[in-house]
Structure formats: structure tokens, C-alpha cells
Amino acid sequence: MAVTDGAPAGRLGLAQLFLIFLKAGCAFGGGLAVLGILERELVSKRALLRREELLTLWGIGRIVPCGTMTAVTVALGHRFCGHRGVVLGLIAVILPGFLATVALTAAYGALAHGPVLDYIGATLLPSALAFIVISGGRLGRDLFRPSIELAIAVAAFAALVVTHFNPAALMIAGGGLGAVFLRPAVKKTP
């Protein structure tokens, strides 16, 4: 299946959607790791979504007042399977984290006063950081080439760090710059 003219080439069944989001929910490393799995499953493997579209949904998810991956899950669940896809996608992506949190809380209660927790900083934290760095690198690989997107990102970073520019104003300015400079070319029909 291929993506043509920005439209998805097909739909996912509810079982397929559930399994993709369950797999994504099992990702260690947080939102970027989840996004990396969704990119591999929906863009690279199944070609149901363009990469730019997934990153756009992720960008929108970053600014809405809920968890980023919750917003992405809702958008993708609805796109591929409607309202039932939203519910199943949310259950699937939340279930592994919920079960792991319950298990780790119980383990912490049993191990809190022993030497086991001293090893977490030397084992689990570097592994989680590696997942985040690898996922971020894969998703950002196109951004770090000379482009207008890179120039806007560098300017935004400088404005935040050097001048302590208001982040909300910076988002509005970045959106305006993106709308002006990153518009897709309009096809003229004779």
C-alpha cells in the first residue's frame, strides 16, 4: 500500500490498531519512543500515513492541553477506525504503562529499603536515555539538513535561550513563519 496525494491508502482493522498501539504502549523512553514505533508501523512498514503527517499530529499534540501521545492516539485511532478506534487505541497505549506502574509500585514497596534501587541509576536510566536519543534521532533526521525548517528551529532556540523570549509568542511567530515560508506549492490546473 502506498500513500498518494496525502490520503491514506487503506484502513486498519480494530485488532491491527489495538496491536500497534499496544506495541507502542510497551515502548520504554516516553513519547519519542512511542512516536518512533508509530512511525515504523504506520509510515515505514504499512505506508498508511506520510511521515510529515505523523510529525504534524505530534506537533499539534504537543500544544493541546493533554498528554502528547494521548492526543496522537486519539487522532490516529479516529482516522483509521473512528470512535471505536479512539477507545481501543487509548486502552492499548495506556494499558502497558498502567500495568508497569502498578507492578513497579509494588516492587518499590518491597525493595525501597534495600540496595537494589542503587542500581537503577547505573542501569535503567542510561537505557531509557538511549531509547529517547535513538528515537529523536530517527524522527529528526530530516530536520538536521540545511533547510528553512532548521533555520527557524535554530532561531527559536536562540530566542528562548539568549533573550528569554516568551514561549507562547515564539510559537505564534514560528507558526506565522512556517505558514509563510513552508506552504506547499499550489498546483495550478489549466
Buried (B, 14 or more C-beta within 10 A) or exposed (E): EEBEEEEBEEBBEBEBBBBBBBBBBBBBBBBBBBBBBBBBBBBEEBBBBBBEBBBEBBEEBEEEEEEBBBBBBBBBBBBBBEEEBBBBBBBBBBBBBEEEEEEEEEEEEEEEEEEEEEEEEEEEEEEBEEBBEBBBEBBEEEEEEEEEBEEBBEBBEEBEEEEEBEEEEBEEBBEEBBEEEEEEEEEEEE
